[in-house]
Amino acid sequence: MPVTDTNALKVMKEVKNITSKSSELQEKDISITAHILHKVVKTNTTSSNVGDHVLDTISHVMDAKPDVLQKTQKQYNTSAK
């Protein structure tokens, strides 16, 4: 699904909800989330609601298990996104 200014809020609401269970996140989940966040940022939307959901999502990902974050970085190079 393409991310646009029009649907960025809807997309981020969904991603925020999906990532809210940080302890259940796996490598692929984090990689997909990073890809979606990259697309949302590229829309250049100025919506504070979108920004809030982006920050909450990043917080959820950072709360994932440390070993999962390390594996994700090694496998997908997610910090470069």
N, C-alpha and C positions, 0 to 999 in steps of 0.2 A: 504494500500500500504506500503510495507516495505521501509524503508529509508536506503540507502547505500551510500558509498563514491561516487558512480557513479551518483546517482540521487539527492544527497543532495542539490546541487545548484538549480536545477529545482524546487524541493519541496519548498525551502526557498524563491525563487522568487515568487511562487504562494502564499505562506502564507503571505509574506510581502505585496503583492498587496491586498489580502483579508482583512488584518487587517488595511490597510491604512485609512479606514473610522472609526477611533477610536470611535466616538460618536455613531456609530451604532452597536458596538460590544455588544453581550449578554453573559450571563454566560456560556452557552454551547460553544460559539465561543472561549472564553478565555480558557476554559478547554481543548478543542481540540488543540488549539494553544500550550498550555503548554505541552501536550502529544507529539506533533510533535517536538517541540524544544528539548525535552528530547531525542527523537530518533535521531535527527540530532547530538546532542552533543555526544551521545554514538558512533557515527560512527568514532569519532576521526579524522575527516577530517581536514586538515591543510590549506584549501583554504581560502584566505583572503576575497574572494567574498562571500563565505558562511558565514563567520564571520560577514561581513558587513550587510548582510541580516538578520542574527540572531539579531544583535544589533538594527537594524531598526524595526524589528518585536516587540522586547521587548519594545522599545520606544512607538510604536503604542498601545500596550496593556496597558502600564502605563498611556497613555493619555485617556483611556476609562473612562466612568463616574465612579466616586468614589463609588457610591452605587452598581453599577454592579460589581466592583472589590471586594467589601465586600461580596456581595451575593455569588460570585464565590468562594471566599475563604471558606466561611462557608459551601457551598454545596459540593464542590469538593476538598477542601484542596490543591488548586493549588500551593501554595507557597512551598509545600513539594516536588514538582516535580523537 
